[in-house]
Amino acid sequence: MQILNQTRNTTVAENAVMADTAFSRLKGLLGRSEIGSREALVITQCRSIHMFFMKFAIDVIFADRHDRAVGLVSRIKPFCMSPYFFRASYAVELPEGAIASSRTQKGDQLVFVKG
């Protein structure tokens, strides 16, 4: 599935995968050595992430239940924790630099396109 930034008319990710089970949400990107340049992992029911035992930095967009960006964390490094975003409903984990390249800002509208 694709993730588009409707506000900026940009592509956030070409190939997004949902982590919507207890196990997939817990595992996240652990065990991977990288995330592809156009990939994303969407973690449901998520207001904060940790990077314990991760091997690489990522960007994270936190969005509310209306798919609006309510928090942005660029280049979060291994063994760090993100801030807690009270209004967030889910997190989109992306390759480092994806927030800048998609020009995503707080308040932007995200759209998910299946197919």
C-alpha positions in Angstrom: 0.0 0.0 0.0 1.1 3.6 -0.7 1.1 6.4 1.8 0.6 9.9 0.2 0.9 13.3 1.8 -2.2 14.9 0.4 -1.4 18.3 1.8 2.0 18.5 0.0 1.1 16.3 -3.0 4.1 14.0 -2.2 4.7 10.3 -1.7 5.7 9.3 1.8 6.1 5.6 1.0 5.5 3.3 -2.0 5.4 0.0 0.0 3.8 0.2 3.4 3.1 -2.8 5.6 0.7 -2.8 8.6 1.8 -4.0 12.0 -1.6 -4.5 13.6 -1.2 -7.7 15.7 0.3 -7.8 19.2 3.4 -9.7 17.9 3.9 -7.6 14.7 3.6 -4.3 16.8 6.1 -5.6 19.4 8.6 -6.8 16.8 8.4 -3.7 14.5 11.6 -3.4 12.6 13.7 -5.4 15.1 16.0 -7.9 13.5 16.3 -5.9 10.2 19.5 -4.3 9.1 17.8 -1.6 7.1 14.5 -0.3 5.8 14.2 0.1 2.0 14.2 3.7 0.6 10.5 3.6 -0.3 9.2 1.3 2.5 7.2 2.0 5.7 5.9 0.1 8.7 2.6 1.4 10.1 2.3 0.5 13.7 -1.3 0.7 15.0 -2.3 1.9 18.5 1.0 3.7 18.9 1.8 7.0 20.6 5.5 6.5 21.1 8.3 4.2 19.9 11.6 2.9 21.3 14.7 2.1 19.3 16.2 -0.4 21.8 18.3 -3.0 19.9 17.8 -1.4 16.5 20.7 -1.2 14.1 19.8 1.9 12.1 18.2 5.3 12.5 14.7 6.0 11.1 12.1 8.8 10.6 8.7 8.5 12.3 5.4 10.2 11.5 2.8 10.0 14.3 -0.8 10.5 13.0 -4.2 10.8 14.6 -7.3 8.8 13.9 -8.1 11.3 11.1 -4.8 10.5 9.4 -3.3 14.0 10.3 0.4 14.2 11.2 0.5 15.1 14.9 4.2 14.4 15.6 7.4 14.1 13.6 10.6 12.5 14.7 13.5 12.8 12.2 16.6 10.5 12.4 15.8 8.8 15.7 18.8 6.8 16.5 19.2 3.3 18.0 18.7 3.0 21.8 16.6 6.2 21.9 13.0 6.8 22.7 10.6 9.1 20.9 8.4 11.7 22.7 4.9 10.6 23.6 2.3 12.0 21.3 -1.0 12.0 23.1 -3.2 12.6 20.0 -1.5 9.9 18.0 -3.3 6.8 16.9 -0.5 5.2 14.9 3.1 5.6 13.9 4.6 5.4 10.4 8.3 4.2 10.6 10.2 5.3 7.5 13.8 5.4 6.2 16.0 8.2 7.5 15.3 11.4 5.5 11.8 10.4 4.4 10.1 13.2 6.3 12.3 15.8 4.7 12.0 14.3 1.2 8.2 14.2 1.4 8.2 17.6 3.0 5.8 16.3 5.6 4.9 18.8 8.4 2.6 18.6 11.4 -1.0 19.0 10.4 -0.5 17.4 7.0 -3.2 15.0 5.8 -2.0 11.4 5.0 -3.8 9.1 2.6 -3.4 5.3 2.3 -3.8 3.9 -1.2 -4.2 0.1 -1.5 -3.1 -1.8 -4.5 
